[in-house]
Amino acid sequence: MSEVLELTKQCLNSKNAEDIIVFDMHEVSPIVDYYVVCSAETERKMQAITNELVKLAKENKITVKSVEGKESADWILVDLGDVVVHILKTSDREKYDFEKLWNEVPQIKLKEEI
């Protein structure tokens, strides 16, 4: 597991993100190694997860390429280079159905791994 992915995992678990799934994109994407998808009940919790992830990345000298949707109420994307984190509001997660979209991609449910 990459350093960036490990840091992401620790952050999401410490902030009690829900339904954390890692999609191993090595075989399907030349630009990203992992997509991490998680949920949060409220916009405030989504912001807290985002802020902590950005803070930890900077503390560990990991480049935060971009943060998209921070003003959005339903989806925030944090691009850490090899790892892209999608933080979705729980009520909107089913609408996007990443598990179906990337059903051919190997998945790791992080809560089960702990």
Backbone as CSV, one residue per row, in Angstrom:
resi,resn,N_x,N_y,N_z,CA_x,CA_y,CA_z,C_x,C_y,C_z
1,MET,0.846,-1.174,0.000,0.000,0.000,0.000,0.895,1.241,0.000
2,SER,0.564,2.216,-0.821,1.394,3.416,-0.938,1.303,4.283,0.315
3,GLU,2.309,5.122,0.496,2.339,6.036,1.648,1.132,6.974,1.625
4,VAL,0.795,7.471,0.445,-0.334,8.397,0.323,-1.636,7.682,0.663
5,LEU,-1.785,6.455,0.189,-2.994,5.693,0.489,-3.072,5.377,1.978
6,GLU,-1.966,5.027,2.585,-1.941,4.736,4.022,-2.333,5.976,4.826
7,LEU,-1.798,7.114,4.467,-2.145,8.364,5.143,-3.635,8.673,4.975
8,THR,-4.141,8.464,3.769,-5.559,8.689,3.493,-6.414,7.786,4.364
9,LYS,-6.048,6.531,4.434,-6.776,5.556,5.249,-6.817,5.997,6.711
10,GLN,-5.676,6.384,7.249,-5.608,6.818,8.644,-6.488,8.041,8.886
11,CYS,-6.435,8.986,7.968,-7.233,10.200,8.105,-8.727,9.889,8.079
12,LEU,-9.157,9.117,7.104,-10.581,8.815,6.973,-11.096,8.037,8.176
13,ASN,-10.289,7.107,8.670,-10.694,6.360,9.859,-10.743,7.258,11.088
14,SER,-9.775,8.160,11.229,-9.750,9.040,12.405,-10.924,10.017,12.406
15,LYS,-11.409,10.371,11.241,-12.548,11.287,11.127,-13.878,10.542,10.981
16,ASN,-13.839,9.228,11.162,-15.042,8.387,11.101,-15.819,8.529,9.796
17,ALA,-15.083,8.595,8.692,-15.741,8.565,7.386,-16.442,7.214,7.248
18,GLU,-17.510,7.187,6.491,-18.323,5.977,6.357,-18.108,5.316,4.999
19,ASP,-18.369,4.017,4.967,-18.373,3.250,3.709,-17.146,3.525,2.846
20,ILE,-15.977,3.379,3.444,-14.726,3.666,2.736,-14.376,2.505,1.811
21,ILE,-14.218,2.816,0.544,-13.826,1.804,-0.438,-12.670,2.356,-1.263
22,VAL,-11.676,1.508,-1.485,-10.541,1.861,-2.338,-10.675,1.080,-3.635
23,PHE,-10.580,1.772,-4.742,-10.581,1.145,-6.059,-9.150,1.166,-6.573
24,ASP,-8.609,0.003,-6.859,-7.247,-0.121,-7.381,-7.293,0.129,-8.885
25,MET,-6.850,1.303,-9.294,-6.979,1.745,-10.681,-5.736,1.472,-11.526
26,HIS,-4.763,0.745,-10.978,-3.503,0.497,-11.692,-3.714,-0.022,-13.119
27,GLU,-4.650,-0.929,-13.286,-4.845,-1.575,-14.590,-5.710,-0.764,-15.553
28,VAL,-6.416,0.254,-15.049,-7.362,0.965,-15.912,-7.059,2.447,-16.106
29,SER,-6.125,2.985,-15.335,-5.829,4.412,-15.453,-4.329,4.668,-15.452
30,PRO,-3.844,5.407,-16.429,-2.420,5.741,-16.449,-2.073,6.928,-15.547
31,ILE,-3.080,7.605,-14.995,-2.799,8.824,-14.232,-3.064,8.730,-12.736
32,VAL,-3.750,7.703,-12.291,-4.049,7.573,-10.858,-3.942,6.104,-10.458
33,ASP,-3.406,5.854,-9.269,-3.275,4.478,-8.784,-4.511,4.017,-8.021
34,TYR,-5.084,4.928,-7.223,-6.230,4.560,-6.387,-7.272,5.667,-6.383
35,TYR,-8.534,5.264,-6.442,-9.657,6.138,-6.119,-10.151,5.676,-4.768
36,VAL,-10.325,6.604,-3.862,-10.885,6.294,-2.554,-12.222,7.015,-2.473
37,VAL,-13.266,6.274,-2.123,-14.603,6.842,-2.012,-15.072,6.643,-0.580
38,CYS,-15.605,7.701,0.011,-16.161,7.593,1.360,-17.379,8.498,1.463
39,SER,-18.101,8.343,2.557,-19.312,9.124,2.785,-19.249,9.818,4.134
40,ALA,-20.048,10.878,4.246,-20.236,11.588,5.507,-21.687,12.053,5.564
41,GLU,-22.256,12.045,6.759,-23.671,12.393,6.930,-23.978,13.859,6.641
42,THR,-23.043,14.735,6.978,-23.319,16.167,6.864,-22.232,16.879,6.062
43,GLU,-22.590,18.047,5.568,-21.617,18.872,4.852,-20.477,19.271,5.792
44,ARG,-20.814,19.540,7.034,-19.789,19.913,8.022,-18.762,18.797,8.211
45,LYS,-19.245,17.567,8.274,-18.328,16.435,8.426,-17.488,16.252,7.161
46,MET,-18.090,16.468,5.993,-17.338,16.394,4.737,-16.197,17.412,4.753
47,GLN,-16.489,18.622,5.209,-15.473,19.672,5.283,-14.373,19.299,6.273
48,ALA,-14.756,18.715,7.413,-13.771,18.314,8.426,-12.833,17.244,7.875
49,ILE,-13.383,16.279,7.152,-12.561,15.229,6.542,-11.603,15.850,5.528
50,THR,-12.129,16.722,4.686,-11.307,17.381,3.666,-10.181,18.186,4.298
51,ASN,-10.522,18.999,5.278,-9.515,19.846,5.933,-8.423,19.015,6.587
52,GLU,-8.800,17.931,7.251,-7.812,17.070,7.912,-6.925,16.376,6.881
53,LEU,-7.517,15.915,5.796,-6.747,15.241,4.751,-5.719,16.192,4.130
54,VAL,-6.127,17.405,3.833,-5.215,18.401,3.262,-4.115,18.745,4.267
55,LYS,-4.483,18.913,5.523,-3.499,19.234,6.568,-2.461,18.127,6.707
56,LEU,-2.925,16.880,6.798,-1.998,15.749,6.937,-1.101,15.602,5.711
57,ALA,-1.668,15.811,4.543,-0.864,15.718,3.317,0.262,16.746,3.351
58,LYS,-0.070,17.970,3.674,0.949,19.029,3.714,2.001,18.749,4.784
59,GLU,1.568,18.257,5.952,2.509,17.925,7.027,3.478,16.827,6.601
60,ASN,3.023,15.940,5.722,3.838,14.822,5.255,4.464,15.094,3.888
61,LYS,4.463,16.358,3.488,5.087,16.794,2.228,4.521,16.076,0.998
62,ILE,3.220,15.825,1.047,2.506,15.240,-0.086,1.793,16.390,-0.801
63,THR,2.004,16.481,-2.097,1.409,17.567,-2.867,-0.094,17.369,-3.004
64,VAL,-0.835,18.396,-2.640,-2.279,18.413,-2.877,-2.465,19.126,-4.212
65,LYS,-2.764,18.338,-5.246,-2.869,18.916,-6.593,-4.092,19.805,-6.733
66,SER,-5.204,19.380,-6.136,-6.399,20.224,-6.160,-7.437,19.706,-5.174
67,VAL,-8.319,20.611,-4.804,-9.502,20.282,-4.012,-10.672,20.885,-4.772
68,GLU,-11.584,20.039,-5.202,-12.727,20.483,-6.002,-14.019,20.250,-5.230
69,GLY,-14.960,21.163,-5.376,-16.280,20.980,-4.789,-16.380,21.354,-3.327
70,LYS,-15.392,22.060,-2.811,-15.420,22.404,-1.389,-16.646,23.246,-1.040
71,GLU,-17.149,23.971,-2.003,-18.363,24.765,-1.780,-19.622,23.934,-2.046
72,SER,-19.435,22.729,-2.530,-20.556,21.847,-2.854,-21.119,21.224,-1.588
73,ALA,-22.367,20.884,-1.640,-22.993,20.254,-0.480,-23.031,18.740,-0.595
74,ASP,-22.571,18.191,-1.731,-22.743,16.749,-1.884,-21.507,15.972,-2.326
75,TRP,-20.439,16.639,-2.828,-19.292,15.882,-3.333,-18.047,16.750,-3.305
76,ILE,-17.010,16.272,-2.642,-15.717,16.951,-2.630,-14.683,15.969,-3.165
77,LEU,-13.794,16.453,-4.018,-12.724,15.637,-4.569,-11.385,16.228,-4.130
78,VAL,-10.521,15.372,-3.560,-9.180,15.791,-3.161,-8.188,14.983,-3.991
79,ASP,-7.404,15.676,-4.815,-6.431,15.027,-5.696,-5.058,15.078,-5.045
80,LEU,-4.572,13.904,-4.632,-3.255,13.780,-4.013,-2.262,13.129,-4.969
81,GLY,-2.523,13.234,-6.248,-1.629,12.656,-7.249,-1.978,11.209,-7.531
82,ASP,-1.277,10.287,-6.901,-1.530,8.858,-7.111,-2.842,8.397,-6.486
83,VAL,-3.363,9.185,-5.557,-4.609,8.859,-4.863,-5.576,10.032,-5.025
84,VAL,-6.787,9.723,-5.484,-7.837,10.729,-5.588,-8.957,10.302,-4.648
85,VAL,-9.330,11.216,-3.751,-10.327,10.914,-2.725,-11.636,11.616,-3.072
86,HIS,-12.721,10.834,-3.101,-14.066,11.352,-3.338,-14.810,11.281,-2.009
87,ILE,-15.231,12.430,-1.497,-15.974,12.494,-0.240,-17.391,12.915,-0.598
88,LEU,-18.337,12.002,-0.392,-19.715,12.262,-0.797,-20.639,12.305,0.408
89,LYS,-21.675,13.106,0.288,-22.706,13.113,1.317,-23.435,11.777,1.240
90,THR,-23.680,11.178,2.392,-24.284,9.845,2.452,-25.561,9.771,1.615
91,SER,-26.392,10.793,1.701,-27.667,10.775,0.978,-27.496,10.828,-0.541
92,ASP,-26.337,11.251,-1.021,-26.093,11.339,-2.467,-25.242,10.202,-3.015
93,ARG,-24.643,9.433,-2.149,-23.689,8.410,-2.600,-24.322,7.385,-3.536
94,GLU,-25.504,6.933,-3.200,-26.168,5.909,-4.012,-26.428,6.408,-5.433
95,LYS,-26.689,7.676,-5.566,-26.976,8.274,-6.875,-25.809,8.081,-7.855
96,TYR,-24.582,8.160,-7.344,-23.405,8.048,-8.211,-22.947,6.605,-8.403
97,ASP,-23.235,5.750,-7.457,-23.006,4.301,-7.538,-21.640,3.923,-8.123
98,PHE,-20.576,4.362,-7.443,-19.214,4.057,-7.881,-18.960,2.554,-7.949
99,GLU,-19.557,1.819,-7.022,-19.342,0.376,-6.999,-19.805,-0.269,-8.303
100,LYS,-20.893,0.215,-8.862,-21.378,-0.308,-10.140,-20.529,0.232,-11.296
101,LEU,-20.202,1.507,-11.231,-19.407,2.140,-12.285,-18.066,1.440,-12.461
102,TRP,-17.419,1.098,-11.347,-16.104,0.474,-11.390,-16.169,-0.969,-10.884
103,ASN,-17.204,-1.693,-11.269,-17.390,-3.057,-10.752,-16.328,-4.040,-11.226
104,GLU,-15.597,-3.721,-12.269,-14.536,-4.601,-12.771,-13.188,-4.322,-12.106
105,VAL,-13.129,-3.266,-11.320,-11.879,-2.835,-10.691,-11.768,-3.465,-9.301
106,PRO,-10.579,-3.984,-8.933,-10.416,-4.542,-7.582,-10.751,-3.498,-6.513
107,GLN,-11.493,-3.945,-5.488,-11.934,-3.053,-4.422,-11.445,-3.545,-3.069
108,ILE,-11.162,-2.582,-2.196,-10.788,-2.889,-0.815,-11.706,-2.058,0.070
109,LYS,-12.448,-2.711,0.959,-13.264,-1.982,1.934,-12.406,-1.792,3.168
110,LEU,-12.010,-0.567,3.434,-11.027,-0.310,4.480,-11.513,-0.659,5.872
111,LYS,-12.763,-0.470,6.182,-13.249,-0.780,7.528,-13.095,-2.269,7.834
112,GLU,-13.193,-3.102,6.812,-13.035,-4.544,7.009,-11.581,-4.917,7.253
113,GLU,-10.673,-4.089,6.757,-9.251,-4.386,6.830,-8.678,-4.133,8.221
114,ILE,-9.316,-3.280,8.989,-8.776,-2.857,10.283,-8.898,-3.954,11.322
